[in-house]
Amino acid sequence: MSNSNTVIGNVLVHGVGERMTRRFAGMVVGSQTLVVFLGALVAWAIAKSQHDTAHTSYLVVGLVLAVLCVVAAGTLRRPWGVTLGWAVQFATVVAGVVLPMMFVVGLMFLALWVTALVQGRKMDALTARHEGIPEQ
């Protein structure tokens, strides 16, 4: 779709992926929204039960991250959409500082994100070859 894509190895880092890349990446970051939202609720509830004064901050930051997941899923047709997706992945891993289980969740979604970008590019290349379109 765009010739200004930045690719490291076979992983899209910046730019607009083709159809299947966008679909796979959108599914990953879209489903991540629910998990991040629930993680924010858990962090808020635990902090509130321990009378931590930052409990509201945990909820607000978690909700902002969940909204960014939705925005990332919706902007994958823009050159900065994939970059925002990467930022969301790393922010989810960093959320493990507040809620340690989010390290595991963040790493799982990071692995799914990388898989979506790699396998999506492979499927797009196969589709282009099958349809006789030259690869980009």
Residue pairs with C-beta under 8 A, 6 or more apart in sequence:
1 16
1 17
1 18
1 136
2 15
2 16
2 79
3 136
4 15
4 79
5 12
5 14
5 15
5 16
5 17
5 136
6 12
6 13
6 14
6 15
7 13
7 15
7 121
10 118
10 121
10 122
11 114
11 117
11 118
12 21
12 82
12 117
12 121
13 82
13 83
13 86
14 79
14 80
14 82
14 83
15 79
15 82
16 22
16 76
16 77
16 78
16 79
16 81
16 82
17 25
17 76
17 82
17 117
17 120
17 121
17 124
18 120
18 121
18 124
18 127
18 128
19 124
19 127
20 120
20 123
20 124
20 127
21 116
21 117
21 120
21 121
21 123
21 124
22 76
22 77
22 120
23 120
24 115
24 116
24 117
24 119
24 120
24 123
25 73
25 76
25 82
25 85
25 113
25 116
25 117
25 120
26 73
26 76
27 116
28 109
28 112
28 113
28 116
29 69
29 72
29 73
29 85
29 88
29 109
29 113
30 69
30 70
30 73
32 69
32 88
32 92
32 109
33 66
33 69
33 70
33 73
35 105
35 109
36 62
36 65
36 66
36 69
36 92
36 95
37 62
37 63
37 66
39 62
39 95
39 99
39 101
39 102
39 105
40 58
40 59
40 61
40 62
40 63
40 65
40 66
41 59
41 62
42 99
43 58
43 59
43 62
43 95
43 98
43 99
44 55
44 56
44 58
44 59
44 62
46 99
47 54
47 55
47 58
48 55
58 98
62 95
65 88
65 91
65 92
65 95
68 84
68 87
68 88
68 91
69 88
71 84
72 81
72 84
72 85
72 87
72 88
73 85
74 81
75 81
75 84
76 82
76 85
82 117
85 113
86 113
89 106
89 109
89 110
89 113
90 110
92 102
92 105
92 106
92 109
92 110
93 102
93 103
93 106
93 107
93 110
94 106
95 102
95 106
96 102
96 103
96 104
96 106
125 135
128 134
128 135
128 136
129 135
